[in-house]
Amino acid sequence: KVDTGGLLQQKKKNYNQIAVNKLLDVLRKDDPEDASTEPEQVTNDELDDDWIGGNKPQAEPIIKKEEPFVEHPSEPEKKTAAAVMQEGDVIADSASFETPAQEKFIDKDDDDVLPQPGKYPPQIPPKKIPLDNVILGVSVDSGRIASALIEEVKGIKTLLTCDVFSANIRNLDPAKDPSDFSTACQNAMTRLEDGFSDRADIYKPASKSLNGKDTVALNINNDRMTMKLVEVPKENKKDKDQIIEWAVKKGLSFPAEDAIFDHTPGYNNYYYVGVGDNNALVGTSSFLTELGWEIRWWHPTTQAVFNAFIWNYPEHRQKTTLILHIGENTSHILGCVRGRIAIIESLRIGVQGLTDALRDQGHSTENWHERNEFQVPESFIRAMGGKVGRGKHDDIFRPVFDSWRQEIDRTINGIRKEFTIADDTEILLSGSAGDILHLDKFIEGTLGLTTHFLNPIRNLALSAGSINRESPSFHPTLLTTAIGSALTLPSSVNVLPASLKQNEILRWVNRAALVASAAVFIIFFGTTGTTKINLNSLNSEIRPMQEEKDQLSYVQGDHTILNENKNNVEQQLDNLSYDTEYFNRILAINRFLSYYTPKEIRIDQLNFQEGWEIQAYKKIGRDLVKVVRKEDEHLRIVRIEGKVKSNPALLDRHFNNFLTTLEGSGLFQDVEVMSEASQVYMGSDNLQFQLKCII
């Protein structure tokens, strides 16, 4: 059902929108500092044409009379190369370092985490075969290479390490610059491995997988791979392959005869179809194979973005959501309804457009990845009712963002016939959008819809040293496509060249051979059991020989004594085994607390004991006598006493996270809070606690 609102109704409302755009032009011209450098303004005719076809005017959310949100600009944090090396322990490509994201980029509304991070959402079925539990997701977008290593243990996905790397060439193309592309990928992996090397002993299987690159999930954001939606009528299901092949070969940027594709069922009668240029994919895969990469999954960028969305936002499966993925040169819009893709559109805009604008004005692009000063011009935010500080490059960036606004408006208005956009529709920004300050306010003011940054680590458990939720070194949304590929969710399109598909088939054949070997091993043990049964049958025939045994009765006495001694020794060994196991459990608990106790929590007392002592007072005559009573004496218990010291508003959060960590460790049968209080004399930022942990 198309929600257009009627042409006449649209015409009546367009005048308000045109007035707002004219007000934007006036505000630009009134800025005395920009009078000499202001770029040529868009004509009124262009503005009028820009807003025709919209379903709902955007003037009302732009000029509402509420108090504007004021964000005071702060001086961007500058880090030297030495500081970056110390933080990430990584190397860079030709001395180019990734600039850490500043605190100003963190959207507090999006800085959240699900109650059980890493757990499969209800709408996504878990893996049936526990294989390939460590996945390396790699996303290439021009000169930007993002990577994420994810491990799945007992149905919980954990982000072990991640990185965002920038090559020397900002518009890196594997077809045009194969040597530079291979070098950049190699340096990106070296940097990721170096950052993970200090935890390699803890995560040995993951470290081995990372060093061998044996499970790589890749996506490259360019025009040589795309994703489409194809409708196949129910009556033509048998011919769906022919219908899909005919539909996807239209409008490709490469020869149709070179197209390879993969499809999975979508919503209703639609299929998600990934289409790739076979020649380009074969060439790129050959470079990466020479580097030792085993590419198991090759996703379109939009598929990776969608995977990150449905994994981290399960509550949106009953909502309508627009995802705007900003790339380096190519961006994408995904319209999702009830957790399914309903529309896919590409936009020829990207962050490199801002770099091009700086280059055209004589600025150096050698350190193109340093984007601390990239922000939406202040005049746009002011026209939308906000108040922010003026950016260094506002005059240069203004025409670029103006063209972005027109392109986004034109695309949104074009999809309204097929995709209903309601007042409660939310917009999520991902990809390189995290490099641009105030972009969420700009999109929200332009479209009149609530806008946030997509948080790809919202539903991931984080290992120590992977990324800090509170103060990440770069905006997490830069990892969206890398994490989306590393999730390797079922029903994802996987466009692999024939050679990689063959390698995958051989890999499964080897696994089947291992299963067959295990079956042979089981049969061998079955044969052994049959032999044992036959042996028992033979023993029954030897009963006549029992009489001879009775004649040697004195041997029985000696045997009984030896048997008793043997039982005593076995009992002592059992006791030693129990003590050894208990000692190992103590060692494991100490190691766990050493590694996973956050800095806000200090453990003052750690006792391993049998039973739990309860102090009470008993009245004897007129006196109260302190007595100690023991309970649960048959249990091994760990008494943990300590305190939490942090911001008073975060005390409960840190304490609850610590409890959750203990309960999820698998080391304790039960964790009970015996006391939890804040002593007045120690200040409001201290919380004292006593825990009873049953081993």
C-alpha positions as CSV (number, residue, x, y, z in Angstrom):
1,K,0.0,0.0,0.0
2,V,1.5,3.3,-1.1
3,D,1.3,6.2,1.3
4,T,1.5,9.3,-1.0
5,G,-0.9,11.6,0.8
6,G,-2.3,13.0,-2.5
7,L,-0.8,15.3,-5.0
8,L,-3.0,18.3,-4.1
9,Q,-2.3,17.9,-0.4
10,Q,1.4,17.7,-1.2
11,K,1.4,20.9,-3.3
12,K,-0.2,22.8,-0.4
13,K,2.5,21.8,2.0
14,N,5.5,22.3,-0.3
15,Y,5.4,26.1,0.2
16,N,6.4,25.7,3.8
17,Q,9.3,23.6,2.8
18,I,10.4,26.0,0.1
19,A,10.3,28.8,2.7
20,V,12.5,26.9,5.0
21,N,15.1,26.4,2.3
22,K,15.0,30.0,1.4
23,L,15.5,30.8,5.0
24,L,18.6,28.6,4.9
25,D,20.0,30.7,2.0
26,V,19.3,33.9,3.9
27,L,21.1,32.6,6.9
28,R,24.1,31.7,4.8
29,K,24.3,35.1,3.1
30,D,23.9,37.0,6.4
31,D,27.1,35.5,7.8
32,P,29.6,38.3,7.4
33,E,32.6,35.9,7.7
34,D,31.4,33.8,4.8
35,A,30.5,36.8,2.5
36,S,33.7,36.5,0.4
37,T,34.0,32.7,0.2
38,E,30.3,31.7,0.0
39,P,29.8,29.3,-2.9
40,E,27.1,29.9,-5.5
41,Q,23.7,29.3,-4.1
42,V,21.2,26.9,-5.5
43,T,18.5,28.6,-7.5
44,N,14.9,28.8,-6.3
45,D,13.8,26.6,-9.2
46,E,16.2,23.9,-8.1
47,L,14.9,24.1,-4.6
48,D,11.3,23.9,-5.7
49,D,12.0,20.9,-7.9
50,D,13.9,19.3,-5.0
51,W,10.9,19.0,-2.8
52,I,8.2,17.8,-5.3
53,G,6.9,14.3,-4.7
54,G,7.5,14.2,-0.9
55,N,5.0,12.5,1.2
56,K,5.2,14.8,4.2
57,P,6.5,18.3,4.6
58,Q,9.7,18.6,6.7
59,A,9.1,22.2,7.7
60,E,7.2,21.4,10.9
61,P,10.0,19.4,12.5
62,I,12.6,21.9,11.4
63,I,11.0,25.1,12.7
64,K,9.4,23.7,15.9
65,K,9.5,26.1,18.8
66,E,11.1,23.8,21.3
67,E,14.4,24.7,23.1
68,P,17.2,23.8,20.7
69,F,19.9,21.4,21.9
70,V,23.1,23.3,22.5
71,E,26.4,21.4,22.0
72,H,29.4,23.4,23.1
73,P,32.3,22.8,20.7
74,S,35.5,21.4,22.3
75,E,39.0,21.5,20.9
76,P,39.6,18.1,19.1
77,E,42.0,15.9,20.9
78,K,45.3,15.6,19.1
79,K,47.5,12.5,19.5
80,T,51.0,12.0,18.3
81,A,52.1,9.0,16.4
82,A,53.8,7.6,19.5
83,A,50.6,7.9,21.4
84,V,48.7,6.0,18.8
85,M,51.3,3.3,18.8
86,Q,51.1,3.0,22.5
87,E,47.3,2.8,22.5
88,G,46.9,0.1,19.8
89,D,50.3,-1.5,19.5
90,V,50.0,-1.4,15.7
91,I,51.9,-0.4,12.6
92,A,50.7,1.9,9.9
93,D,51.0,2.0,6.1
94,S,53.8,4.4,5.3
95,A,53.5,6.2,8.7
96,S,49.8,6.9,8.2
97,F,47.9,6.5,11.5
98,E,44.1,6.3,12.0
99,T,42.9,9.3,14.0
100,P,41.0,8.2,17.0
101,A,37.4,9.3,17.2
102,Q,36.9,12.1,19.7
103,E,34.5,12.1,22.5
104,K,32.3,14.6,20.6
105,F,31.3,11.8,18.2
106,I,29.7,9.6,20.8
107,D,25.9,9.8,20.7
108,K,24.9,8.9,24.2
109,D,21.5,7.7,23.0
110,D,23.2,5.0,21.0
111,D,25.9,4.2,23.6
112,D,23.8,1.3,24.9
113,V,24.1,-2.4,25.3
114,L,21.5,-5.3,25.3
115,P,20.9,-7.1,28.5
116,Q,22.7,-10.2,27.3
117,P,25.3,-9.0,24.8
118,G,26.4,-11.6,22.3
119,K,23.3,-13.8,22.5
120,Y,21.3,-14.7,19.4
121,P,18.2,-12.5,18.9
122,P,14.9,-14.4,18.9
123,Q,14.4,-14.0,15.2
124,I,17.8,-15.4,14.2
125,P,18.3,-19.2,14.6
126,P,21.6,-20.3,16.2
127,K,24.2,-22.4,14.4
128,K,23.3,-26.1,14.2
129,I,26.9,-27.3,13.6
130,P,29.5,-25.9,16.0
131,L,32.2,-25.3,13.3
132,D,34.0,-22.1,12.2
133,N,33.5,-20.4,15.6
134,V,36.2,-17.8,14.9
135,I,35.4,-15.4,12.0
136,L,37.5,-12.6,10.7
137,G,35.3,-9.9,9.1
138,V,37.0,-7.5,6.7
139,S,35.4,-4.6,5.0
140,V,37.2,-2.6,2.3
141,D,35.8,0.8,1.3
142,S,38.2,2.6,-1.0
143,G,41.3,3.3,1.2
144,R,39.5,2.4,4.4
145,I,39.9,-1.2,5.7
146,A,37.9,-2.2,8.8
147,S,38.4,-5.5,10.5
148,A,36.8,-7.4,13.4
149,L,37.5,-10.8,14.9
150,I,34.5,-12.5,16.5
151,E,34.4,-15.7,18.4
152,E,31.3,-17.7,19.2
153,V,31.3,-19.9,22.4
154,K,28.1,-21.6,23.6
155,G,25.9,-19.4,21.5
156,I,27.6,-16.1,22.7
157,K,29.4,-14.0,20.1
158,T,32.4,-12.0,21.5
159,L,34.3,-9.3,19.8
160,L,38.0,-10.2,20.4
161,T,39.7,-7.4,18.5
162,C,39.0,-4.8,15.8
163,D,40.7,-2.1,13.9
164,V,40.2,0.6,11.3
165,F,43.1,1.1,8.9
166,S,43.7,3.7,6.2
167,A,45.9,3.1,3.2
168,N,48.1,5.8,1.6
169,I,45.8,5.8,-1.5
170,R,42.4,7.1,-0.5
171,N,40.6,5.8,-3.6
172,L,42.2,2.4,-3.5
173,D,40.9,0.0,-6.2
174,P,41.9,-3.6,-6.4
175,A,41.5,-3.6,-10.2
176,K,43.5,-0.5,-10.9
177,D,46.0,-0.7,-8.0
178,P,46.5,-4.5,-7.3
179,S,49.9,-4.1,-5.8
180,D,48.9,-1.2,-3.5
181,F,45.7,-3.1,-2.6
182,S,47.6,-6.2,-1.5
183,T,50.1,-4.1,0.5
184,A,47.3,-2.3,2.3
185,C,45.5,-5.5,3.1
186,Q,48.7,-7.1,4.4
187,N,49.5,-4.0,6.6
188,A,45.9,-3.9,7.9
189,M,46.2,-7.6,9.0
190,T,49.6,-7.1,10.5
191,R,48.3,-4.2,12.5
192,L,45.3,-6.2,13.7
193,E,47.6,-9.2,14.7
194,D,50.0,-6.9,16.6
195,G,47.1,-5.4,18.5
196,F,45.9,-8.9,19.5
197,S,49.3,-10.4,20.2
198,D,49.3,-9.5,23.9
199,R,46.2,-11.8,24.4
200,A,47.2,-14.6,22.0
201,D,48.0,-16.9,25.0
202,I,44.4,-16.4,26.3
203,Y,42.7,-17.0,23.0
204,K,44.9,-19.5,21.4
205,P,42.4,-20.9,18.8
206,A,41.3,-17.4,17.9
207,S,44.9,-16.3,17.6
208,K,45.7,-19.3,15.4
209,S,42.8,-18.5,13.1
210,L,43.7,-14.8,12.9
211,N,47.3,-15.6,12.0
212,G,46.2,-18.2,9.4
213,K,43.3,-16.1,8.0
214,D,41.4,-19.4,7.6
215,T,37.9,-18.0,8.0
216,V,37.6,-14.7,6.3
217,A,34.2,-13.0,5.7
218,L,34.8,-10.1,3.2
219,N,32.9,-7.3,1.7
220,I,34.1,-4.5,-0.7
221,N,32.0,-1.4,-1.2
222,N,32.3,-0.7,-5.0
223,D,30.1,-1.1,-8.1
224,R,31.4,-4.6,-8.9
225,M,29.1,-6.2,-6.3
226,T,25.6,-5.2,-5.5
227,M,22.5,-6.5,-3.9
228,K,19.0,-6.4,-5.4
229,L,15.5,-7.4,-4.5
230,V,13.7,-9.6,-7.1
231,E,10.1,-10.6,-6.9
232,V,9.2,-14.1,-8.0
233,P,5.4,-14.9,-8.3
234,K,4.2,-18.0,-6.4
235,E,3.1,-19.7,-9.6
236,N,6.7,-19.4,-11.0
237,K,8.7,-20.7,-8.1
238,K,10.0,-23.6,-10.2
239,D,11.6,-21.1,-12.6
240,K,12.9,-18.8,-10.0
241,D,16.5,-19.2,-11.1
242,Q,15.8,-18.1,-14.6
243,I,13.6,-15.2,-13.4
244,I,16.3,-14.0,-11.0
245,E,19.0,-14.3,-13.5
246,W,17.1,-12.3,-16.1
247,A,16.1,-9.6,-13.5
248,V,19.5,-9.0,-12.0
249,K,21.4,-8.6,-15.3
250,K,19.6,-5.3,-16.0
251,G,21.3,-2.1,-15.1
252,L,24.7,-3.6,-14.1
253,S,27.9,-1.5,-14.3
254,F,29.7,-4.5,-15.8
255,P,29.0,-6.9,-18.7
256,A,25.9,-9.1,-17.9
257,E,27.7,-12.2,-19.2
258,D,30.3,-11.8,-16.4
259,A,27.7,-11.7,-13.6
260,I,27.6,-14.3,-10.9
261,F,24.9,-14.3,-8.2
262,D,23.6,-15.9,-5.1
263,H,20.1,-15.6,-3.7
264,T,18.2,-16.3,-0.5
265,P,14.5,-16.0,0.3
266,G,13.4,-12.6,1.6
267,Y,9.9,-11.4,2.6
268,N,6.7,-12.5,0.8
269,N,7.6,-13.4,-2.8
270,Y,10.9,-11.4,-2.8
271,Y,14.4,-12.8,-2.9
272,Y,17.6,-11.1,-1.8
273,V,20.1,-11.4,-4.7
274,G,23.8,-10.7,-4.5
275,V,25.3,-9.9,-7.9
276,G,29.1,-9.7,-8.6
277,D,31.5,-9.2,-11.5
278,N,33.2,-12.5,-11.8
279,N,36.3,-11.2,-13.4
280,A,36.8,-8.6,-10.7
281,L,36.1,-11.0,-7.9
282,V,38.5,-13.6,-9.3
283,G,41.2,-11.0,-9.7
284,T,40.7,-9.7,-6.2
285,S,40.5,-13.2,-4.6
286,S,43.8,-14.2,-6.3
287,F,45.6,-11.3,-4.7
288,L,44.2,-12.2,-1.3
289,T,44.8,-15.9,-1.7
290,E,48.5,-15.1,-2.3
291,L,48.4,-13.3,1.1
292,G,47.2,-16.6,2.7
293,W,43.5,-15.5,3.1
294,E,40.9,-18.2,2.9
295,I,37.7,-16.3,1.9
296,R,34.7,-18.3,3.0
297,W,32.0,-15.6,2.7
298,W,31.8,-12.6,0.3
299,H,28.9,-10.4,1.1
300,P,27.5,-7.3,-0.7
301,T,28.0,-4.2,1.5
302,T,24.2,-3.8,2.0
303,Q,24.0,-7.4,3.2
304,A,26.7,-6.8,5.8
305,V,24.9,-3.6,7.0
306,F,21.6,-5.5,7.3
307,N,23.3,-8.3,9.3
308,A,24.7,-5.8,11.7
309,F,21.2,-4.1,12.0
310,I,19.1,-7.2,12.7
311,W,21.7,-8.6,15.1
312,N,22.0,-5.5,17.2
313,Y,18.5,-4.1,17.0
314,P,16.0,-7.0,17.6
315,E,13.4,-4.5,18.9
316,H,13.1,-3.0,15.4
317,R,11.6,-6.2,14.0
318,Q,8.2,-4.6,14.6
319,K,9.2,-1.2,13.3
320,T,9.9,0.6,10.0
321,T,13.6,1.7,9.8
322,L,15.7,3.5,7.3
323,I,19.5,2.7,7.3
324,L,21.7,5.3,5.6
325,H,25.2,3.8,5.2
326,I,27.7,6.5,4.3
327,G,30.6,5.1,2.3
328,E,33.8,6.7,1.1
329,N,32.5,7.1,-2.4
330,T,29.3,5.2,-2.6
331,S,26.5,5.2,0.0
332,H,23.4,3.0,0.4
333,I,19.9,3.4,1.8
334,L,18.1,0.3,3.2
335,G,14.4,0.4,4.0
336,C,13.5,-2.3,6.5
337,V,10.0,-3.4,7.6
338,R,9.6,-5.8,10.4
339,G,13.2,-6.9,10.2
340,R,13.2,-7.6,6.5
341,I,14.7,-5.5,3.6
342,A,11.9,-3.8,1.6
343,I,14.0,-1.4,-0.5
344,I,17.7,-0.9,-1.5
345,E,19.0,2.2,-3.1
346,S,22.5,3.5,-3.9
347,L,23.6,7.1,-3.6
348,R,26.6,8.6,-5.4
349,I,27.8,10.5,-2.3
350,G,30.6,9.7,0.1
351,V,33.0,11.2,2.6
352,Q,35.7,11.4,-0.1
353,G,33.6,14.2,-1.5
354,L,34.6,16.3,1.5
355,T,38.2,15.4,0.9
356,D,37.9,16.4,-2.8
357,A,36.5,19.8,-1.7
358,L,39.5,20.4,0.5
359,R,41.8,19.4,-2.3
360,D,40.1,21.7,-4.7
361,Q,40.7,24.6,-2.2
362,G,44.5,23.8,-2.0
363,H,44.5,21.7,1.1
364,S,46.8,18.7,1.3
365,T,45.2,15.2,1.2
366,E,48.3,13.3,2.3
367,N,46.6,12.6,5.7
368,W,43.2,12.2,4.2
369,H,42.0,9.9,7.0
370,E,42.4,12.6,9.7
371,R,38.9,13.8,10.0
372,N,38.7,15.5,13.4
373,E,37.6,18.7,11.8
374,F,34.9,17.2,9.6
375,Q,31.5,18.4,10.6
376,V,28.2,19.6,9.1
377,P,28.5,23.4,8.6
378,E,27.1,25.5,11.5
379,S,24.6,27.3,9.2
380,F,22.7,24.1,8.4
381,I,22.3,23.2,12.0
382,R,21.3,26.7,12.9
383,A,18.6,26.7,10.2
384,M,17.3,23.5,11.6
385,G,16.9,25.0,15.1
386,G,20.1,23.8,16.6
387,K,23.2,25.6,17.9
388,V,26.7,24.3,17.4
389,G,30.1,25.7,17.1
390,R,31.4,26.9,13.7
391,G,33.6,24.3,11.9
392,K,37.0,25.1,10.4
393,H,36.0,24.1,6.9
394,D,32.3,25.2,6.9
395,D,32.7,27.4,3.8
396,I,34.3,24.6,1.8
397,F,31.9,21.8,3.0
398,R,28.7,23.8,2.6
399,P,28.1,23.1,-1.1
400,V,29.0,19.4,-0.6
401,F,26.4,19.0,2.2
402,D,23.9,20.9,0.2
403,S,24.3,18.4,-2.7
404,W,24.1,15.6,-0.2
405,R,20.8,17.0,1.1
406,Q,19.4,17.2,-2.4
407,E,20.5,13.7,-3.3
408,I,19.1,12.2,-0.1
409,D,15.8,14.1,-0.5
410,R,15.5,13.0,-4.1
411,T,16.1,9.4,-3.2
412,I,13.8,9.4,-0.2
413,N,11.0,11.0,-2.3
414,G,11.6,8.4,-5.0
415,I,11.1,5.4,-2.7
416,R,7.9,6.7,-1.0
417,K,5.8,5.0,-3.6
418,E,7.1,1.6,-2.6
419,F,8.1,2.2,1.0
420,T,5.8,3.8,3.6
421,I,7.6,6.3,5.8
422,A,5.7,7.1,8.9
423,D,6.2,9.7,11.7
424,D,7.8,7.0,13.9
425,T,10.2,5.7,11.3
426,E,13.7,5.9,12.6
427,I,16.9,6.5,10.7
428,L,20.2,4.8,11.6
429,L,23.5,6.1,10.2
430,S,26.4,3.7,9.7
431,G,29.8,3.4,8.0
432,S,31.9,6.6,7.5
433,A,29.1,8.6,8.9
434,G,30.8,8.3,12.2
435,D,33.6,10.5,11.0
436,I,31.3,13.5,10.5
437,L,30.2,15.6,13.5
438,H,26.5,16.6,13.8
439,L,25.6,14.4,10.8
440,D,22.7,12.9,12.8
441,K,21.3,16.3,13.5
442,F,21.7,17.2,9.8
443,I,19.8,14.2,8.6
444,E,17.2,14.5,11.3
445,G,16.6,18.1,10.4
446,T,16.5,17.4,6.7
447,L,14.0,14.5,6.8
448,G,12.2,15.3,10.0
449,L,12.8,11.7,11.3
450,T,14.5,10.6,14.5
451,T,18.1,9.8,13.6
452,H,20.8,7.9,15.5
453,F,24.1,6.2,14.7
454,L,24.0,2.5,14.2
455,N,25.9,0.8,17.1
456,P,27.3,-2.6,15.7
457,I,28.7,-3.6,19.1
458,R,25.3,-3.2,20.9
459,N,24.7,-7.0,21.0
460,L,28.3,-8.2,21.2
461,A,30.2,-9.4,24.3
462,L,33.5,-7.6,24.4
463,S,36.8,-9.2,25.4
464,A,39.3,-7.1,27.5
465,G,41.3,-5.0,25.1
466,S,38.9,-5.2,22.1
467,I,37.1,-1.9,22.3
468,N,35.9,0.3,25.2
469,R,32.1,0.9,25.0
470,E,32.5,4.1,27.1
471,S,35.4,5.8,25.2
472,P,36.2,4.0,22.0
473,S,39.3,5.0,20.1
474,F,37.1,5.5,17.0
475,H,33.4,5.7,16.3
476,P,32.0,2.1,16.5
477,T,29.8,2.6,13.5
478,L,32.9,2.5,11.3
479,L,32.9,-1.3,12.1
480,T,29.4,-1.9,10.9
481,T,30.2,-3.7,7.7
482,A,33.2,-5.6,9.1
483,I,31.1,-6.9,12.0
484,G,28.1,-7.5,9.8
485,S,30.2,-9.9,7.6
486,A,31.8,-11.5,10.6
487,L,28.4,-12.4,12.1
488,T,27.9,-14.8,9.1
489,L,24.2,-15.0,9.8
490,P,22.0,-17.6,8.1
491,S,20.1,-16.6,4.9
492,S,22.9,-14.2,3.9
493,V,23.8,-14.0,0.3
494,N,27.3,-15.2,-0.4
495,V,28.7,-14.3,-3.8
496,L,31.8,-16.5,-4.2
497,P,33.7,-17.1,-7.4
498,A,33.8,-20.7,-8.7
499,S,37.3,-21.3,-7.4
500,L,36.4,-20.3,-3.9
501,K,33.2,-22.3,-4.0
502,Q,35.2,-25.3,-5.0
503,N,37.6,-24.8,-2.1
504,E,34.5,-24.6,0.2
505,I,33.1,-27.9,-1.2
506,L,36.5,-29.6,-0.7
507,R,36.6,-28.3,2.8
508,W,33.2,-29.9,3.6
509,V,34.3,-33.1,1.9
510,N,37.3,-33.3,4.3
511,R,35.0,-32.7,7.2
512,A,32.7,-35.5,6.0
513,A,35.8,-37.7,5.8
514,L,36.6,-36.9,9.4
515,V,33.0,-37.9,10.4
516,A,33.4,-41.1,8.4
517,S,36.6,-41.8,10.3
518,A,34.8,-41.3,13.6
519,A,32.1,-43.7,12.4
520,V,34.8,-46.3,11.7
521,F,36.2,-45.7,15.1
522,I,32.8,-46.3,16.7
523,I,32.4,-49.5,14.7
524,F,35.7,-50.7,16.0
525,F,34.6,-50.2,19.5
526,G,31.4,-52.0,18.7
527,T,33.4,-55.0,17.5
528,T,35.4,-54.9,20.6
529,G,32.2,-55.0,22.7
530,T,31.1,-58.1,20.8
531,T,34.4,-59.7,21.4
532,K,34.0,-59.1,25.1
533,I,30.6,-60.7,25.1
534,N,32.0,-63.8,23.5
535,L,34.7,-63.8,26.1
536,N,32.1,-63.8,28.8
537,S,30.5,-66.8,27.2
538,L,33.8,-68.6,27.3
539,N,34.2,-67.8,31.0
540,S,30.9,-69.5,31.7
541,E,32.3,-72.7,30.3
542,I,35.2,-72.6,32.6
543,R,33.1,-73.1,35.7
544,P,34.3,-76.7,36.2
545,M,37.7,-75.2,36.9
546,Q,36.2,-73.4,39.9
547,E,36.7,-76.5,42.0
548,E,40.4,-76.3,41.5
549,K,40.2,-72.7,42.7
550,D,38.5,-73.8,46.0
551,Q,41.5,-76.0,46.7
552,L,43.6,-72.9,46.8
553,S,41.5,-71.2,49.4
554,Y,44.5,-69.8,51.3
555,V,45.2,-67.6,48.2
556,Q,41.7,-66.1,48.7
557,G,42.7,-64.7,52.1
558,D,45.8,-63.1,50.7
559,H,43.8,-61.7,47.9
560,T,41.3,-60.2,50.2
561,I,44.0,-58.4,52.2
562,L,45.5,-57.1,49.0
563,N,42.1,-56.0,47.8
564,E,41.5,-54.1,51.0
565,N,44.8,-52.4,50.6
566,K,44.0,-51.6,47.1
567,N,40.6,-50.0,48.1
568,N,42.4,-47.9,50.7
569,V,44.8,-46.6,48.1
570,E,42.0,-45.9,45.7
571,Q,40.1,-44.0,48.4
572,Q,43.2,-41.9,49.2
573,L,43.7,-41.3,45.5
574,D,40.0,-40.1,45.2
575,N,40.6,-37.7,48.1
576,L,43.8,-36.4,46.4
577,S,41.9,-36.1,43.1
578,Y,39.2,-34.1,44.8
579,D,41.7,-31.8,46.5
580,T,43.5,-31.4,43.2
581,E,40.3,-30.5,41.4
582,Y,39.4,-28.1,44.1
583,F,42.8,-26.5,43.9
584,N,42.4,-26.1,40.1
585,R,39.1,-24.5,40.7
586,I,40.6,-22.1,43.1
587,L,43.3,-21.3,40.6
588,A,40.8,-20.8,37.8
589,I,38.7,-18.4,40.0
590,N,41.8,-16.4,40.9
591,R,42.7,-16.1,37.2
592,F,39.2,-15.2,36.2
593,L,39.0,-12.5,38.9
594,S,42.4,-11.2,37.9
595,Y,41.5,-10.8,34.3
596,Y,37.8,-9.8,34.4
597,T,37.5,-7.6,37.6
598,P,37.0,-4.0,36.3
599,K,39.1,-1.2,37.7
600,E,36.1,0.3,39.5
601,I,35.8,-2.8,41.7
602,R,38.3,-3.5,44.4
603,I,38.3,-6.9,46.1
604,D,39.4,-6.6,49.7
605,Q,38.9,-10.1,50.9
606,L,38.7,-13.4,49.0
607,N,38.2,-16.6,51.2
608,F,37.7,-20.2,50.1
609,Q,35.9,-22.0,52.8
610,E,33.5,-24.9,53.7
611,G,30.1,-23.6,54.8
612,W,29.0,-20.1,55.6
613,E,29.4,-18.4,59.0
614,I,26.5,-16.4,60.3
615,Q,27.0,-14.1,63.3
616,A,24.2,-13.6,65.7
617,Y,23.5,-12.7,69.3
618,K,22.0,-15.0,71.9
619,K,20.5,-13.8,75.1
620,I,21.8,-15.7,78.1
621,G,20.3,-14.3,81.2
622,R,20.5,-10.6,81.0
623,D,23.5,-10.6,78.6
624,L,23.7,-10.8,74.8
625,V,26.4,-13.2,73.8
626,K,27.8,-13.2,70.3
627,V,27.6,-16.6,68.7
628,V,28.7,-17.9,65.3
629,R,26.5,-20.4,63.5
630,K,27.5,-22.3,60.4
631,E,25.3,-23.4,57.6
632,D,25.8,-25.2,54.3
633,E,28.8,-27.0,55.7
634,H,28.7,-29.5,52.9
635,L,29.3,-26.8,50.3
636,R,32.5,-25.2,49.1
637,I,32.0,-21.4,49.1
638,V,34.0,-18.4,48.1
639,R,33.5,-15.3,50.2
640,I,34.2,-12.1,48.2
641,E,34.2,-8.8,50.0
642,G,35.1,-5.5,48.4
643,K,33.8,-2.2,47.2
644,V,32.9,-0.4,44.0
645,K,34.2,3.1,43.6
646,S,33.0,5.2,40.7
647,N,30.5,7.9,39.7
648,P,27.5,7.5,42.1
649,A,25.2,7.3,39.0
650,L,27.2,4.3,37.7
651,L,27.7,2.4,41.0
652,D,24.8,0.0,40.5
653,R,25.6,-0.5,36.9
654,H,29.2,-1.5,37.6
655,F,28.1,-3.8,40.4
656,N,25.4,-5.5,38.4
657,N,27.8,-6.0,35.5
658,F,30.3,-7.6,37.9
659,L,27.6,-9.9,39.2
660,T,26.6,-10.8,35.6
661,T,30.2,-11.5,34.8
662,L,30.5,-13.9,37.8
663,E,27.3,-15.7,37.0
664,G,28.2,-16.1,33.4
665,S,31.7,-17.4,34.1
666,G,30.6,-20.9,34.7
667,L,32.8,-21.2,37.7
668,F,30.0,-20.9,40.3
669,Q,26.8,-22.8,40.9
670,D,25.2,-19.7,42.5
671,V,26.2,-16.1,43.3
672,E,24.3,-14.5,46.2
673,V,24.6,-11.0,47.4
674,M,24.8,-11.1,51.2
675,S,25.2,-7.4,51.8
676,E,25.3,-4.3,49.6
677,A,25.5,-0.8,51.2
678,S,27.2,2.5,51.0
679,Q,28.8,3.7,54.2
680,V,28.3,7.4,54.8
681,Y,31.8,8.0,56.0
682,M,33.3,6.6,52.8
683,G,31.3,8.9,50.5
684,S,28.5,8.4,48.0
685,D,30.9,7.1,45.3
686,N,31.7,3.9,47.3
687,L,29.5,0.8,47.5
688,Q,30.6,-2.0,49.9
689,F,29.4,-5.5,49.1
690,Q,29.8,-9.1,50.3
691,L,29.1,-12.0,47.9
692,K,28.5,-15.7,48.6
693,C,29.6,-17.7,45.6
694,I,29.0,-21.5,45.7
695,I,31.6,-23.5,43.8
